Amino acid sequence: MKRIILIGNKSFIQQNLFTYFKSNNMKVFKVKFDKIKQFKFFDFDLIINCSNNKNFFKKKYEKKNDRNLIIANYIKKLDLTFFILSTRMVYKPKFRIKENSKLLPINIYGKNSLLSEINCKKILGDKLVILRLSNIIGYEVRKKRQSMMSMLITGIKKNNVILDNNYKKDILPIKYLCIMILKIIQSNYKGIINVGSGISLKLIEIFKHIDLNKKSKVILKENIQNHDDNFSYETKKLENIIRFRITKKNILEELKKIGKKI
């Protein structure tokens, strides 16, 4: 049985991973990032970092803001596997993105994530697993750093939703992210892998399956500022490793569950 550490504090992904791992009888422990130097890592097999410095999302790359790199340096002499939760924003946006597709970040977060991957790889080599995540969806409402789903849920609650009418996103429900990460762990895979559904939906289609009361006023716009273009993943590599595939029906069912919570 793998012994797992989740680094972070109240992260949406961390909370869901912790609950899922516990339900599957995994030995899992949560550690705040500022407590890592007080924690005995040698009792565990792998670390998943769910923590980020807020400046990592909005300022030019600095090593002091790269928590992945700080953790990598701290554990480099230990026999541990380190999982980085990276992003599809390291790629040039397009459909059917593969792991060897062109790397061309178009925003600060994507650029910083790519540099973080490169620097951690230099330190940890084959002890590193880089998960480049697509849009992870679930019931979450953030105040400081808005996610796509958080903004959509907030808009529905206020009965006023503004959507970009052009762009399609590869979305993956948090339930299936947890399943996939556990299967990747069990496969003992090392390296880079894209983690998404391979299924892209327009925001209006996502909205329609969440807004169960059909009361929200919808404003459709084109070219909303800060869009990051159409994208989807080619998921054959992922499916071959974990022997698992998600369907559009699975996604729509999870969207309806989010709507019920609202």
Secondary structure, DSSP 8 states (H G I E B T S, - for coil): --EEEEESSS-HHHHHHHHHHHHTT-EEEEE-GGGGGGS-GGG-SEEEE----GGGGTS---GGG-HHHHHHHHHTTSS-EEEEEEEGGGB---SSB-TTS-B---SHHHHHHHHHHHHHHHHHGGGEEEEEE-EEESS---SSS--HHHHHHHHHHTTEEEEESS-EEEEEEHHHHHHHHHHHHHHT--EEEEES-S-EEEHHHHHHHH-TT---EEEEESS-TT------B--HHHHHHHT----HHHHHHHHHHHHHH-
